[in-house]
Amino acid sequence: MTALALAGCSGRAATTADSSPSASASSASQADFGTLKNVCGAGTAKTVTGTGVTAGEIKVGVFTDLGFTKNPEFVNAAKVFTSWCNDAGGINGRKLVPVTHDSKLFQVAQRMLEACKTDFALVGGGSALDSLGTKARLNCLLPDFPAQVVQIPNVGSDLQAYPLGPALGYAAYGGYYTWLTKEKYPSSASSVGIISGDSPAITATVAQGKELLAGLGAKISYDDLYPAAGVSDWTPYAQKIKSKKVKGLIFNGSFSELAKLEQVLTSIGYKPDWIDANSNAYGPAFLQLAAGSLASQNNYAALPGVYPVEEAADNPATKQVVDLYAKYAPDAQVTLPAVQAFSAWLLFAESARSCTELTRKCVLESAAKQTAWTAGGLQAPADLSSNTSPRKCFNVVTATAKGWTVADFKPDDGAYRCNLTPYKFKASYGKPLTLADVGKAIADLK
């Protein structure tokens, strides 16, 4: 389920570059990423085509809730990618200039109005309450290549190229819950519990999760909310979970709060068959906070077809991300949202590079031609040509005292499992916003 985020150049013309054979070879090597060739490089493009574009620069906005979460993962990803790309020559000679827009959770609309005035596109970012800025973005015809999308009005909205694919109408984690409740722990389907932070950011997601579980034949025996600001004593919640004999527990919220709950569950001697910690917990911080209960509780997290960071040595593209962080941001952490941000940056760069004349229309049209986007090997293939293409692949990690490791989820296509039928929602949970909703049309995009 979607994580609750309350707890991730100056222009230098080609003629000024060193044109010696050795320099050219070095640039070509640096410009490759995974299976993608010449992602960035020199060029002579100088035509100014619109907001955020000059003869030597492309200004791109990066949304983040940094001021609220204190988590700089999207800002760090922007720094690492643009530093690498600019060192290789930029996008056809233009330097990428990332502009941070700190929405601080509730200031999405204000920051979006600012981005409309300065940016060519938004790339590699996200905000928990992202739908607050969608109308403003569509009104100013601003393309969006997000690292994450959260709220239904924004997921799959017009002028958006999400590198994992929005998969409108389908459950993002249908395969994961099928594996948990039908294969790994089939007896757990008789008693599944859901506890969520009380936030509008995930209301629809929780409702979708309930439909999915029912569709899989699971029975929800416990459904509760906790204050999103945090809980001082998790004992009453743990006792309810025990009294309801919950066998599978889905936690939607801050991993720091989950760690506290698990400590209490462990102290009262209760162990569900599984706990869905969700991808929000996927990282070293949760391991540290939950260290005392990791050996007693079975924590899992579904990754949306993104190769796990811990296995980077086995995947050239993931290892390249880790190496680039070591070079450009050695103190920063490579997280799942950071890898998703890298995928978004790569999608934008590939799309922009293909444009003879850099326009918003061309960049979005180029991105929509990707029918099996893997970001050079960072993720399972995603069809970006249609917003309604279901995600077919998933992967799962489990938290242990030794760290996050790959779970035994029976992958059938490399690191991923892709053989389960996607679950299509029967109920309506709202629709993404369109250009028509703000009185615009695709013909207005230049």
Order of alpha helices (4+ residues) and beta strands (2+ residues): alpha-beta-alpha-alpha-beta-alpha-beta-alpha-beta-alpha-beta-alpha-beta-alpha-beta-alpha-beta-alpha-beta-alpha-alpha-alpha-beta-beta
